[in-house]
Amino acid sequence: MKLSGVAMVKNEQDIIEVFVRHNLKYLDSLHLIDHDSFDETGLILSKLKEEGLPITIEVEKKLEHWSEKYITKLARKIFYNYNPDFIFLLDADEFIKINSRRCLEESLLTLETCIPAILYL
């Protein structure tokens, strides 16, 4: 099972590294939109990527904050390029909380039988 995460972040230097490292225990990749942070968020993310963690980083500098527009665009891109079974839409202060990746996959498999092809963006 292939699991990806998506988040839009801005000025999250105090939590971004923990957010990335924690959620990658459960996800195969994490795709982030940095909404023009002016703190060290971008630098921290760049270092995590250089370290080899499976993250992608896009920077959005537009002043308007239409997060759903950018998140939807990125989710479509992820579906087409990575073909995940599930995408988790997260905020930088949200942490997947479950005992293990195996438990997460087992839980998701039960959902898959309950809902039709969730959504095609």
Biopython code that builds the backbone (N, CA, C, O; Angstrom):
import numpy as np
from Bio.PDB.StructureBuilder import StructureBuilder

atoms = [
    (1, "MET", "N", (0.845, -1.170, 0.000)),
    (1, "MET", "CA", (0.000, 0.000, 0.000)),
    (1, "MET", "C", (0.895, 1.238, 0.000)),
    (1, "MET", "O", (1.872, 1.314, 0.745)),
    (2, "LYS", "N", (0.550, 2.195, -0.838)),
    (2, "LYS", "CA", (1.338, 3.422, -0.945)),
    (2, "LYS", "C", (0.547, 4.573, -0.321)),
    (2, "LYS", "O", (-0.591, 4.844, -0.703)),
    (3, "LEU", "N", (1.182, 5.248, 0.658)),
    (3, "LEU", "CA", (0.530, 6.321, 1.399)),
    (3, "LEU", "C", (1.340, 7.607, 1.267)),
    (3, "LEU", "O", (2.557, 7.609, 1.457)),
    (4, "SER", "N", (0.654, 8.693, 0.941)),
    (4, "SER", "CA", (1.305, 9.996, 0.817)),
    (4, "SER", "C", (0.590, 11.006, 1.700)),
    (4, "SER", "O", (-0.584, 10.847, 2.036)),
    (5, "GLY", "N", (1.322, 12.043, 2.064)),
    (5, "GLY", "CA", (0.747, 13.126, 2.837)),
    (5, "GLY", "C", (0.956, 14.440, 2.134)),
    (5, "GLY", "O", (1.910, 14.609, 1.375)),
    (6, "VAL", "N", (0.049, 15.385, 2.393)),
    (6, "VAL", "CA", (0.102, 16.719, 1.806)),
    (6, "VAL", "C", (-0.138, 17.730, 2.919)),
    (6, "VAL", "O", (-0.999, 17.530, 3.776)),
    (7, "ALA", "N", (0.629, 18.815, 2.900)),
    (7, "ALA", "CA", (0.401, 19.878, 3.879)),
    (7, "ALA", "C", (0.839, 21.216, 3.299)),
    (7, "ALA", "O", (1.804, 21.298, 2.538)),
    (8, "MET", "N", (0.113, 22.256, 3.672)),
    (8, "MET", "CA", (0.537, 23.620, 3.387)),
    (8, "MET", "C", (1.057, 24.178, 4.698)),
    (8, "MET", "O", (0.384, 24.107, 5.726)),
    (9, "VAL", "N", (2.259, 24.734, 4.655)),
    (9, "VAL", "CA", (2.897, 25.218, 5.878)),
    (9, "VAL", "C", (3.322, 26.667, 5.713)),
    (9, "VAL", "O", (3.568, 27.137, 4.602)),
    (10, "LYS", "N", (3.404, 27.361, 6.830)),
    (10, "LYS", "CA", (3.907, 28.736, 6.826)),
    (10, "LYS", "C", (4.462, 29.033, 8.216)),
    (10, "LYS", "O", (3.765, 28.920, 9.224)),
    (11, "ASN", "N", (5.722, 29.412, 8.239)),
    (11, "ASN", "CA", (6.375, 29.813, 9.485)),
    (11, "ASN", "C", (6.191, 28.762, 10.584)),
    (11, "ASN", "O", (5.658, 29.048, 11.656)),
    (12, "GLU", "N", (6.636, 27.569, 10.298)),
    (12, "GLU", "CA", (6.475, 26.431, 11.212)),
    (12, "GLU", "C", (7.810, 25.930, 11.740)),
    (12, "GLU", "O", (7.931, 24.753, 12.080)),
    (13, "GLN", "N", (8.812, 26.794, 11.817)),
    (13, "GLN", "CA", (10.150, 26.343, 12.184)),
    (13, "GLN", "C", (10.193, 25.603, 13.518)),
    (13, "GLN", "O", (11.055, 24.747, 13.716)),
    (14, "ASP", "N", (9.292, 25.911, 14.421)),
    (14, "ASP", "CA", (9.311, 25.277, 15.731)),
    (14, "ASP", "C", (8.830, 23.835, 15.719)),
    (14, "ASP", "O", (9.104, 23.091, 16.661)),
    (15, "ILE", "N", (8.114, 23.419, 14.666)),
    (15, "ILE", "CA", (7.522, 22.084, 14.676)),
    (15, "ILE", "C", (7.754, 21.293, 13.392)),
    (15, "ILE", "O", (7.500, 20.089, 13.366)),
    (16, "ILE", "N", (8.225, 21.934, 12.334)),
    (16, "ILE", "CA", (8.241, 21.290, 11.015)),
    (16, "ILE", "C", (9.107, 20.040, 10.957)),
    (16, "ILE", "O", (8.711, 19.059, 10.329)),
    (17, "GLU", "N", (10.269, 20.043, 11.587)),
    (17, "GLU", "CA", (11.124, 18.855, 11.523)),
    (17, "GLU", "C", (10.466, 17.668, 12.226)),
    (17, "GLU", "O", (10.487, 16.551, 11.709)),
    (18, "VAL", "N", (9.893, 17.902, 13.382)),
    (18, "VAL", "CA", (9.212, 16.828, 14.114)),
    (18, "VAL", "C", (8.011, 16.330, 13.313)),
    (18, "VAL", "O", (7.767, 15.126, 13.237)),
    (19, "PHE", "N", (7.269, 17.253, 12.722)),
    (19, "PHE", "CA", (6.119, 16.902, 11.887)),
    (19, "PHE", "C", (6.538, 15.975, 10.748)),
    (19, "PHE", "O", (5.920, 14.933, 10.530)),
    (20, "VAL", "N", (7.579, 16.353, 10.029)),
    (20, "VAL", "CA", (8.037, 15.559, 8.886)),
    (20, "VAL", "C", (8.532, 14.190, 9.349)),
    (20, "VAL", "O", (8.087, 13.164, 8.834)),
    (21, "ARG", "N", (9.434, 14.168, 10.298)),
    (21, "ARG", "CA", (10.017, 12.890, 10.744)),
    (21, "ARG", "C", (8.957, 11.952, 11.332)),
    (21, "ARG", "O", (8.964, 10.752, 11.056)),
    (22, "HIS", "N", (8.066, 12.492, 12.128)),
    (22, "HIS", "CA", (7.033, 11.642, 12.734)),
    (22, "HIS", "C", (6.121, 11.044, 11.670)),
    (22, "HIS", "O", (5.923, 9.830, 11.637)),
    (23, "ASN", "N", (5.566, 11.884, 10.802)),
    (23, "ASN", "CA", (4.586, 11.390, 9.835)),
    (23, "ASN", "C", (5.202, 10.478, 8.783)),
    (23, "ASN", "O", (4.506, 9.637, 8.214)),
    (24, "LEU", "N", (6.491, 10.628, 8.517)),
    (24, "LEU", "CA", (7.140, 9.711, 7.559)),
    (24, "LEU", "C", (7.364, 8.326, 8.150)),
    (24, "LEU", "O", (7.783, 7.419, 7.431)),
    (25, "LYS", "N", (7.099, 8.139, 9.424)),
    (25, "LYS", "CA", (7.100, 6.784, 9.996)),
    (25, "LYS", "C", (5.926, 5.981, 9.435)),
    (25, "LYS", "O", (5.953, 4.751, 9.426)),
    (26, "TYR", "N", (4.898, 6.690, 8.970)),
    (26, "TYR", "CA", (3.671, 6.052, 8.504)),
    (26, "TYR", "C", (3.410, 6.264, 7.016)),
    (26, "TYR", "O", (2.658, 5.507, 6.402)),
    (27, "LEU", "N", (4.018, 7.271, 6.448)),
    (27, "LEU", "CA", (3.772, 7.616, 5.050)),
    (27, "LEU", "C", (5.000, 7.324, 4.202)),
    (27, "LEU", "O", (6.130, 7.360, 4.691)),
    (28, "ASP", "N", (4.770, 7.036, 2.937)),
    (28, "ASP", "CA", (5.878, 6.796, 2.008)),
    (28, "ASP", "C", (6.473, 8.096, 1.487)),
    (28, "ASP", "O", (7.649, 8.145, 1.125)),
    (29, "SER", "N", (5.664, 9.142, 1.451)),
    (29, "SER", "CA", (6.150, 10.439, 0.970)),
    (29, "SER", "C", (5.296, 11.545, 1.580)),
    (29, "SER", "O", (4.146, 11.341, 1.966)),
    (30, "LEU", "N", (5.900, 12.706, 1.647)),
    (30, "LEU", "CA", (5.223, 13.876, 2.180)),
    (30, "LEU", "C", (5.475, 15.027, 1.209)),
    (30, "LEU", "O", (6.615, 15.289, 0.826)),
    (31, "HIS", "N", (4.408, 15.706, 0.816)),
    (31, "HIS", "CA", (4.477, 16.757, -0.190)),
    (31, "HIS", "C", (3.991, 18.053, 0.450)),
    (31, "HIS", "O", (2.857, 18.148, 0.920)),
    (32, "LEU", "N", (4.868, 19.037, 0.454)),
    (32, "LEU", "CA", (4.613, 20.256, 1.205)),
    (32, "LEU", "C", (4.592, 21.486, 0.314)),
    (32, "LEU", "O", (5.373, 21.614, -0.630)),
    (33, "ILE", "N", (3.680, 22.378, 0.641)),
    (33, "ILE", "CA", (3.655, 23.692, 0.020)),
    (33, "ILE", "C", (4.040, 24.674, 1.117)),
    (33, "ILE", "O", (3.338, 24.811, 2.119)),
    (34, "ASP", "N", (5.158, 25.351, 0.915)),
    (34, "ASP", "CA", (5.583, 26.385, 1.850)),
    (34, "ASP", "C", (4.965, 27.688, 1.381)),
    (34, "ASP", "O", (5.329, 28.216, 0.330)),
    (35, "HIS", "N", (4.033, 28.204, 2.161)),
    (35, "HIS", "CA", (3.321, 29.412, 1.779)),
    (35, "HIS", "C", (4.138, 30.645, 2.171)),
    (35, "HIS", "O", (3.743, 31.431, 3.031)),
    (36, "ASP", "N", (5.274, 30.783, 1.521)),
    (36, "ASP", "CA", (6.131, 31.958, 1.642)),
    (36, "ASP", "C", (6.558, 32.239, 3.086)),
    (36, "ASP", "O", (6.440, 33.364, 3.572)),
    (37, "SER", "N", (7.053, 31.207, 3.758)),
    (37, "SER", "CA", (7.539, 31.384, 5.131)),
    (37, "SER", "C", (8.670, 32.391, 5.164)),
    (37, "SER", "O", (9.483, 32.454, 4.242)),
    (38, "PHE", "N", (8.720, 33.173, 6.220)),
    (38, "PHE", "CA", (9.829, 34.108, 6.380)),
    (38, "PHE", "C", (10.703, 33.728, 7.573)),
    (38, "PHE", "O", (11.628, 34.460, 7.925)),
    (39, "ASP", "N", (10.413, 32.585, 8.194)),
    (39, "ASP", "CA", (11.283, 32.093, 9.251)),
    (39, "ASP", "C", (12.198, 31.022, 8.648)),
    (39, "ASP", "O", (12.468, 31.062, 7.448)),
    (40, "GLU", "N", (12.668, 30.090, 9.430)),
    (40, "GLU", "CA", (13.608, 29.065, 8.958)),
    (40, "GLU", "C", (12.927, 27.812, 8.404)),
    (40, "GLU", "O", (13.604, 26.816, 8.151)),
    (41, "THR", "N", (11.620, 27.835, 8.211)),
    (41, "THR", "CA", (10.901, 26.653, 7.722)),
    (41, "THR", "C", (11.492, 26.124, 6.423)),
    (41, "THR", "O", (11.767, 24.929, 6.312)),
    (42, "GLY", "N", (11.688, 26.982, 5.455)),
    (42, "GLY", "CA", (12.228, 26.555, 4.161)),
    (42, "GLY", "C", (13.601, 25.928, 4.281)),
    (42, "GLY", "O", (13.875, 24.917, 3.633)),
    (43, "LEU", "N", (14.457, 26.497, 5.083)),
    (43, "LEU", "CA", (15.805, 25.963, 5.297)),
    (43, "LEU", "C", (15.744, 24.591, 5.950)),
    (43, "LEU", "O", (16.461, 23.677, 5.541)),
    (44, "ILE", "N", (14.906, 24.439, 6.947)),
    (44, "ILE", "CA", (14.755, 23.142, 7.624)),
    (44, "ILE", "C", (14.260, 22.096, 6.636)),
    (44, "ILE", "O", (14.782, 20.981, 6.597)),
    (45, "LEU", "N", (13.262, 22.445, 5.842)),
    (45, "LEU", "CA", (12.738, 21.503, 4.854)),
    (45, "LEU", "C", (13.804, 21.123, 3.827)),
    (45, "LEU", "O", (13.915, 19.955, 3.453)),
    (46, "SER", "N", (14.577, 22.089, 3.378)),
    (46, "SER", "CA", (15.653, 21.805, 2.417)),
    (46, "SER", "C", (16.668, 20.827, 3.003)),
    (46, "SER", "O", (17.121, 19.910, 2.316)),
    (47, "LYS", "N", (17.020, 21.021, 4.254)),
    (47, "LYS", "CA", (17.976, 20.116, 4.906)),
    (47, "LYS", "C", (17.400, 18.709, 5.048)),
    (47, "LYS", "O", (18.118, 17.724, 4.874)),
    (48, "LEU", "N", (16.123, 18.612, 5.359)),
    (48, "LEU", "CA", (15.492, 17.296, 5.467)),
    (48, "LEU", "C", (15.481, 16.589, 4.114)),
    (48, "LEU", "O", (15.721, 15.385, 4.033)),
    (49, "LYS", "N", (15.205, 17.339, 3.067)),
    (49, "LYS", "CA", (15.226, 16.765, 1.708)),
    (49, "LYS", "C", (16.638, 16.334, 1.334)),
    (49, "LYS", "O", (16.823, 15.250, 0.779)),
    (50, "GLU", "N", (17.641, 17.169, 1.630)),
    (50, "GLU", "CA", (19.042, 16.828, 1.349)),
    (50, "GLU", "C", (19.471, 15.575, 2.111)),
    (50, "GLU", "O", (20.321, 14.813, 1.651)),
    (51, "GLU", "N", (18.877, 15.379, 3.267)),
    (51, "GLU", "CA", (19.156, 14.202, 4.087)),
    (51, "GLU", "C", (18.636, 12.927, 3.414)),
    (51, "GLU", "O", (19.029, 11.818, 3.776)),
    (52, "GLY", "N", (17.762, 13.098, 2.444)),
    (52, "GLY", "CA", (17.241, 11.948, 1.717)),
    (52, "GLY", "C", (15.829, 11.549, 2.102)),
    (52, "GLY", "O", (15.330, 10.519, 1.649)),
    (53, "LEU", "N", (15.182, 12.352, 2.931)),
    (53, "LEU", "CA", (13.805, 12.022, 3.291)),
    (53, "LEU", "C", (12.902, 12.219, 2.070)),
    (53, "LEU", "O", (13.128, 13.126, 1.268)),
    (54, "PRO", "N", (11.879, 11.368, 1.932)),
    (54, "PRO", "CA", (11.006, 11.423, 0.750)),
    (54, "PRO", "C", (9.983, 12.549, 0.835)),
    (54, "PRO", "O", (8.793, 12.318, 1.048)),
    (55, "ILE", "N", (10.474, 13.771, 0.663)),
    (55, "ILE", "CA", (9.590, 14.933, 0.680)),
    (55, "ILE", "C", (9.782, 15.738, -0.594)),
    (55, "ILE", "O", (10.860, 15.764, -1.189)),
    (56, "THR", "N", (8.709, 16.389, -0.988)),
    (56, "THR", "CA", (8.800, 17.381, -2.056)),
    (56, "THR", "C", (8.376, 18.709, -1.449)),
    (56, "THR", "O", (7.538, 18.758, -0.549)),
    (57, "ILE", "N", (8.962, 19.773, -1.951)),
    (57, "ILE", "CA", (8.685, 21.099, -1.419)),
    (57, "ILE", "C", (8.373, 22.030, -2.573)),
    (57, "ILE", "O", (9.154, 22.149, -3.518)),
    (58, "GLU", "N", (7.238, 22.684, -2.494)),
    (58, "GLU", "CA", (6.892, 23.729, -3.441)),
    (58, "GLU", "C", (6.720, 25.010, -2.644)),
    (58, "GLU", "O", (6.209, 24.985, -1.525)),
    (59, "VAL", "N", (7.140, 26.116, -3.210)),
    (59, "VAL", "CA", (6.987, 27.399, -2.539)),
    (59, "VAL", "C", (5.931, 28.200, -3.282)),
    (59, "VAL", "O", (5.984, 28.347, -4.503)),
    (60, "GLU", "N", (4.976, 28.713, -2.528)),
    (60, "GLU", "CA", (3.920, 29.550, -3.094)),
    (60, "GLU", "C", (4.046, 30.929, -2.480)),
    (60, "GLU", "O", (3.873, 31.099, -1.273)),
    (61, "LYS", "N", (4.349, 31.915, -3.315)),
    (61, "LYS", "CA", (4.609, 33.270, -2.820)),
    (61, "LYS", "C", (3.425, 34.220, -2.959)),
    (61, "LYS", "O", (3.495, 35.357, -2.492)),
    (62, "LYS", "N", (2.355, 33.783, -3.582)),
    (62, "LYS", "CA", (1.214, 34.673, -3.764)),
    (62, "LYS", "C", (0.644, 35.073, -2.407)),
    (62, "LYS", "O", (0.632, 34.280, -1.465)),
    (63, "LEU", "N", (0.185, 36.280, -2.325)),
    (63, "LEU", "CA", (-0.311, 36.791, -1.050)),
    (63, "LEU", "C", (-1.646, 36.191, -0.646)),
    (63, "LEU", "O", (-1.902, 35.996, 0.543)),
    (64, "GLU", "N", (-2.497, 35.897, -1.612)),
    (64, "GLU", "CA", (-3.783, 35.318, -1.240)),
    (64, "GLU", "C", (-3.556, 33.942, -0.616)),
    (64, "GLU", "O", (-2.560, 33.277, -0.900)),
    (65, "HIS", "N", (-4.456, 33.542, 0.203)),
    (65, "HIS", "CA", (-4.293, 32.262, 0.898)),
    (65, "HIS", "C", (-5.481, 31.364, 0.576)),
    (65, "HIS", "O", (-6.375, 31.171, 1.400)),
    (66, "TRP", "N", (-5.475, 30.833, -0.609)),
    (66, "TRP", "CA", (-6.521, 29.903, -1.035)),
    (66, "TRP", "C", (-5.968, 28.497, -0.915)),
    (66, "TRP", "O", (-5.689, 27.855, -1.928)),
    (67, "SER", "N", (-5.808, 28.010, 0.299)),
    (67, "SER", "CA", (-5.140, 26.738, 0.521)),
    (67, "SER", "C", (-5.814, 25.586, -0.199)),
    (67, "SER", "O", (-5.130, 24.694, -0.702)),
    (68, "GLU", "N", (-7.151, 25.582, -0.263)),
    (68, "GLU", "CA", (-7.822, 24.461, -0.919)),
    (68, "GLU", "C", (-7.441, 24.373, -2.398)),
    (68, "GLU", "O", (-7.334, 23.275, -2.943)),
    (69, "LYS", "N", (-7.239, 25.500, -3.039)),
    (69, "LYS", "CA", (-6.849, 25.534, -4.455)),
    (69, "LYS", "C", (-5.478, 24.880, -4.636)),
    (69, "LYS", "O", (-5.293, 24.047, -5.523)),
    (70, "TYR", "N", (-4.531, 25.258, -3.799)),
    (70, "TYR", "CA", (-3.174, 24.730, -3.922)),
    (70, "TYR", "C", (-3.087, 23.270, -3.478)),
    (70, "TYR", "O", (-2.369, 22.473, -4.082)),
    (71, "ILE", "N", (-3.814, 22.929, -2.433)),
    (71, "ILE", "CA", (-3.810, 21.549, -1.948)),
    (71, "ILE", "C", (-4.436, 20.623, -2.991)),
    (71, "ILE", "O", (-3.916, 19.536, -3.243)),
    (72, "THR", "N", (-5.531, 21.038, -3.591)),
    (72, "THR", "CA", (-6.175, 20.219, -4.627)),
    (72, "THR", "C", (-5.243, 20.034, -5.813)),
    (72, "THR", "O", (-5.113, 18.927, -6.335)),
    (73, "LYS", "N", (-4.599, 21.103, -6.238)),
    (73, "LYS", "CA", (-3.657, 21.021, -7.357)),
    (73, "LYS", "C", (-2.518, 20.049, -7.033)),
    (73, "LYS", "O", (-2.137, 19.231, -7.871)),
    (74, "LEU", "N", (-1.982, 20.143, -5.821)),
    (74, "LEU", "CA", (-0.896, 19.258, -5.429)),
    (74, "LEU", "C", (-1.375, 17.818, -5.290)),
    (74, "LEU", "O", (-0.665, 16.895, -5.690)),
    (75, "ALA", "N", (-2.560, 17.609, -4.732)),
    (75, "ALA", "CA", (-3.097, 16.250, -4.601)),
    (75, "ALA", "C", (-3.267, 15.597, -5.974)),
    (75, "ALA", "O", (-2.961, 14.417, -6.145)),
    (76, "ARG", "N", (-3.751, 16.359, -6.940)),
    (76, "ARG", "CA", (-3.873, 15.819, -8.304)),
    (76, "ARG", "C", (-2.506, 15.400, -8.849)),
    (76, "ARG", "O", (-2.352, 14.328, -9.434)),
    (77, "LYS", "N", (-1.534, 16.265, -8.643)),
    (77, "LYS", "CA", (-0.174, 15.984, -9.109)),
    (77, "LYS", "C", (0.373, 14.706, -8.459)),
    (77, "LYS", "O", (1.017, 13.888, -9.115)),
    (78, "ILE", "N", (0.109, 14.557, -7.178)),
    (78, "ILE", "CA", (0.584, 13.366, -6.466)),
    (78, "ILE", "C", (-0.101, 12.113, -7.005)),
    (78, "ILE", "O", (0.555, 11.096, -7.231)),
    (79, "PHE", "N", (-1.422, 12.181, -7.212)),
    (79, "PHE", "CA", (-2.130, 11.026, -7.765)),
    (79, "PHE", "C", (-1.548, 10.610, -9.101)),
    (79, "PHE", "O", (-1.351, 9.420, -9.349)),
    (80, "TYR", "N", (-1.272, 11.574, -9.962)),
    (80, "TYR", "CA", (-0.755, 11.259, -11.284)),
    (80, "TYR", "C", (0.696, 10.787, -11.258)),
    (80, "TYR", "O", (1.061, 9.891, -12.018)),
    (81, "ASN", "N", (1.525, 11.369, -10.401)),
    (81, "ASN", "CA", (2.954, 11.064, -10.414)),
    (81, "ASN", "C", (3.372, 9.953, -9.465)),
    (81, "ASN", "O", (4.366, 9.273, -9.724)),
    (82, "TYR", "N", (2.649, 9.749, -8.380)),
    (82, "TYR", "CA", (3.061, 8.778, -7.363)),
    (82, "TYR", "C", (2.092, 7.615, -7.216)),
    (82, "TYR", "O", (2.454, 6.576, -6.663)),
    (83, "ASN", "N", (0.868, 7.772, -7.701)),
    (83, "ASN", "CA", (-0.146, 6.731, -7.662)),
    (83, "ASN", "C", (-0.358, 6.146, -6.258)),
    (83, "ASN", "O", (-0.314, 4.928, -6.089)),
    (84, "PRO", "N", (-0.586, 6.993, -5.256)),
    (84, "PRO", "CA", (-0.802, 6.464, -3.906)),
    (84, "PRO", "C", (-2.194, 5.850, -3.770)),
    (84, "PRO", "O", (-3.113, 6.177, -4.521)),
    (85, "ASP", "N", (-2.321, 4.968, -2.809)),
    (85, "ASP", "CA", (-3.631, 4.412, -2.495)),
    (85, "ASP", "C", (-4.451, 5.390, -1.660)),
    (85, "ASP", "O", (-5.675, 5.452, -1.779)),
    (86, "PHE", "N", (-3.756, 6.157, -0.808)),
    (86, "PHE", "CA", (-4.408, 7.150, 0.035)),
    (86, "PHE", "C", (-3.508, 8.367, 0.153)),
    (86, "PHE", "O", (-2.282, 8.257, 0.159)),
    (87, "ILE", "N", (-4.146, 9.541, 0.248)),
    (87, "ILE", "CA", (-3.431, 10.782, 0.532)),
    (87, "ILE", "C", (-4.003, 11.354, 1.823)),
    (87, "ILE", "O", (-5.217, 11.492, 1.974)),
    (88, "PHE", "N", (-3.117, 11.680, 2.742)),
    (88, "PHE", "CA", (-3.507, 12.291, 4.003)),
    (88, "PHE", "C", (-3.316, 13.803, 3.891)),
    (88, "PHE", "O", (-2.222, 14.273, 3.577)),
    (89, "LEU", "N", (-4.369, 14.551, 4.144)),
    (89, "LEU", "CA", (-4.295, 16.007, 4.132)),
    (89, "LEU", "C", (-4.037, 16.451, 5.570)),
    (89, "LEU", "O", (-4.876, 16.261, 6.451)),
    (90, "LEU", "N", (-2.880, 17.036, 5.789)),
    (90, "LEU", "CA", (-2.434, 17.351, 7.140)),
    (90, "LEU", "C", (-2.115, 18.831, 7.300)),
    (90, "LEU", "O", (-1.836, 19.527, 6.323)),
    (91, "ASP", "N", (-2.159, 19.297, 8.528)),
    (91, "ASP", "CA", (-1.602, 20.589, 8.908)),
    (91, "ASP", "C", (-0.280, 20.292, 9.603)),
    (91, "ASP", "O", (-0.051, 19.176, 10.069)),
    (92, "ALA", "N", (0.578, 21.283, 9.669)),
    (92, "ALA", "CA", (1.909, 21.071, 10.235)),
    (92, "ALA", "C", (1.889, 20.753, 11.727)),
    (92, "ALA", "O", (2.908, 20.351, 12.289)),
    (93, "ASP", "N", (0.757, 20.926, 12.359)),
    (93, "ASP", "CA", (0.670, 20.553, 13.770)),
    (93, "ASP", "C", (-0.148, 19.279, 13.977)),
    (93, "ASP", "O", (-0.604, 19.001, 15.086)),
    (94, "GLU", "N", (-0.329, 18.513, 12.909)),
    (94, "GLU", "CA", (-1.073, 17.252, 12.998)),
    (94, "GLU", "C", (-0.119, 16.079, 12.821)),
    (94, "GLU", "O", (0.722, 16.054, 11.922)),
    (95, "PHE", "N", (-0.282, 15.113, 13.710)),
    (95, "PHE", "CA", (0.588, 13.946, 13.734)),
    (95, "PHE", "C", (-0.266, 12.690, 13.672)),
    (95, "PHE", "O", (-1.198, 12.526, 14.458)),
    (96, "ILE", "N", (0.052, 11.811, 12.742)),
    (96, "ILE", "CA", (-0.669, 10.547, 12.651)),
    (96, "ILE", "C", (-0.400, 9.781, 13.938)),
    (96, "ILE", "O", (0.750, 9.585, 14.332)),
    (97, "LYS", "N", (-1.463, 9.357, 14.576)),
    (97, "LYS", "CA", (-1.319, 8.658, 15.847)),
    (97, "LYS", "C", (-1.961, 7.280, 15.741)),
    (97, "LYS", "O", (-3.182, 7.129, 15.781)),
    (98, "ILE", "N", (-1.101, 6.293, 15.606)),
    (98, "ILE", "CA", (-1.541, 4.903, 15.528)),
    (98, "ILE", "C", (-0.342, 4.052, 15.936)),
    (98, "ILE", "O", (0.798, 4.512, 15.862)),
    (99, "ASN", "N", (-0.583, 2.851, 16.354)),
    (99, "ASN", "CA", (0.495, 2.008, 16.892)),
    (99, "ASN", "C", (1.604, 1.696, 15.902)),
    (99, "ASN", "O", (2.772, 1.631, 16.285)),
    (100, "SER", "N", (1.261, 1.503, 14.642)),
    (100, "SER", "CA", (2.281, 1.114, 13.666)),
    (100, "SER", "C", (1.765, 1.342, 12.250)),
    (100, "SER", "O", (0.572, 1.556, 12.033)),
    (101, "ARG", "N", (2.664, 1.293, 11.318)),
    (101, "ARG", "CA", (2.291, 1.401, 9.902)),
    (101, "ARG", "C", (1.367, 0.240, 9.533)),
    (101, "ARG", "O", (0.401, 0.415, 8.791)),
    (102, "ARG", "N", (1.674, -0.936, 10.053)),
    (102, "ARG", "CA", (0.839, -2.113, 9.767)),
    (102, "ARG", "C", (-0.600, -1.883, 10.240)),
    (102, "ARG", "O", (-1.547, -2.198, 9.521)),
    (103, "CYS", "N", (-0.762, -1.342, 11.435)),
    (103, "CYS", "CA", (-2.111, -1.046, 11.954)),
    (103, "CYS", "C", (-2.820, -0.019, 11.074)),
    (103, "CYS", "O", (-4.021, -0.128, 10.826)),
    (104, "LEU", "N", (-2.078, 0.970, 10.608)),
    (104, "LEU", "CA", (-2.659, 1.979, 9.738)),
    (104, "LEU", "C", (-3.153, 1.343, 8.445)),
    (104, "LEU", "O", (-4.272, 1.609, 8.008)),
    (105, "GLU", "N", (-2.327, 0.510, 7.837)),
    (105, "GLU", "CA", (-2.724, -0.147, 6.592)),
    (105, "GLU", "C", (-3.946, -1.042, 6.803)),
    (105, "GLU", "O", (-4.861, -1.052, 5.979)),
    (106, "GLU", "N", (-3.960, -1.785, 7.899)),
    (106, "GLU", "CA", (-5.107, -2.648, 8.182)),
    (106, "GLU", "C", (-6.379, -1.828, 8.348)),
    (106, "GLU", "O", (-7.441, -2.222, 7.867)),
    (107, "SER", "N", (-6.274, -0.695, 9.023)),
    (107, "SER", "CA", (-7.437, 0.180, 9.202)),
    (107, "SER", "C", (-7.915, 0.736, 7.867)),
    (107, "SER", "O", (-9.116, 0.793, 7.603)),
    (108, "LEU", "N", (-6.975, 1.141, 7.035)),
    (108, "LEU", "CA", (-7.338, 1.693, 5.728)),
    (108, "LEU", "C", (-7.974, 0.640, 4.830)),
    (108, "LEU", "O", (-8.870, 0.953, 4.047)),
    (109, "LEU", "N", (-7.526, -0.585, 4.936)),
    (109, "LEU", "CA", (-8.126, -1.655, 4.131)),
    (109, "LEU", "C", (-9.594, -1.853, 4.485)),
    (109, "LEU", "O", (-10.404, -2.160, 3.610)),
    (110, "THR", "N", (-9.945, -1.684, 5.752)),
    (110, "THR", "CA", (-11.358, -1.822, 6.119)),
    (110, "THR", "C", (-12.175, -0.668, 5.558)),
    (110, "THR", "O", (-13.334, -0.857, 5.187)),
    (111, "LEU", "N", (-11.591, 0.525, 5.488)),
    (111, "LEU", "CA", (-12.288, 1.666, 4.891)),
    (111, "LEU", "C", (-12.533, 1.462, 3.414)),
    (111, "LEU", "O", (-13.594, 1.792, 2.883)),
    (112, "GLU", "N", (-11.528, 0.914, 2.767)),
    (112, "GLU", "CA", (-11.600, 0.764, 1.318)),
    (112, "GLU", "C", (-12.812, -0.071, 0.908)),
    (112, "GLU", "O", (-13.396, 0.165, -0.150)),
    (113, "THR", "N", (-13.191, -1.034, 1.728)),
    (113, "THR", "CA", (-14.330, -1.868, 1.373)),
    (113, "THR", "C", (-15.655, -1.175, 1.682)),
    (113, "THR", "O", (-16.702, -1.605, 1.197)),
    (114, "CYS", "N", (-15.623, -0.107, 2.486)),
    (114, "CYS", "CA", (-16.834, 0.575, 2.890)),
    (114, "CYS", "C", (-17.206, 1.750, 2.011)),
    (114, "CYS", "O", (-18.365, 2.165, 1.988)),
    (115, "ILE", "N", (-16.267, 2.279, 1.307)),
    (115, "ILE", "CA", (-16.536, 3.469, 0.512)),
    (115, "ILE", "C", (-16.152, 3.232, -0.947)),
    (115, "ILE", "O", (-15.183, 2.526, -1.228)),
    (116, "PRO", "N", (-16.894, 3.808, -1.855)),
    (116, "PRO", "CA", (-16.522, 3.666, -3.265)),
    (116, "PRO", "C", (-15.249, 4.435, -3.541)),
    (116, "PRO", "O", (-14.797, 5.213, -2.701)),
    (117, "ALA", "N", (-14.685, 4.234, -4.673)),
    (117, "ALA", "CA", (-13.450, 4.928, -5.089)),
    (117, "ALA", "C", (-13.548, 6.363, -4.621)),
    (117, "ALA", "O", (-14.233, 7.180, -5.237)),
    (118, "ILE", "N", (-12.886, 6.661, -3.570)),
    (118, "ILE", "CA", (-13.063, 7.848, -2.763)),
    (118, "ILE", "C", (-13.284, 9.097, -3.599)),
    (118, "ILE", "O", (-14.397, 9.622, -3.625)),
    (119, "LEU", "N", (-12.301, 9.569, -4.254)),
    (119, "LEU", "CA", (-12.530, 10.697, -5.137)),
    (119, "LEU", "C", (-11.438, 10.783, -6.158)),
    (119, "LEU", "O", (-10.262, 10.549, -5.880)),
    (120, "TYR", "N", (-11.846, 11.114, -7.302)),
    (120, "TYR", "CA", (-10.907, 11.337, -8.382)),
    (120, "TYR", "C", (-10.916, 12.819, -8.650)),
    (120, "TYR", "O", (-11.915, 13.380, -9.102)),
    (121, "LEU", "N", (-9.809, 13.440, -8.371)),
    (121, "LEU", "CA", (-9.729, 14.889, -8.477)),
    (121, "LEU", "C", (-9.628, 15.346, -9.921)),
    (121, "LEU", "O", (-9.552, 16.546, -10.185)),
]
sb = StructureBuilder()
sb.init_structure("model")
sb.init_model(0)
sb.init_chain("A")
sb.init_seg("    ")
for serial, (resi, resn, name, xyz) in enumerate(atoms, 1):
    if name == "N":
        sb.init_residue(resn, " ", resi, " ")
    sb.init_atom(name, np.array(xyz, "f"), 0.0, 1.0, " ", f" {name:<3s}", serial, name[0])
structure = sb.get_structure()
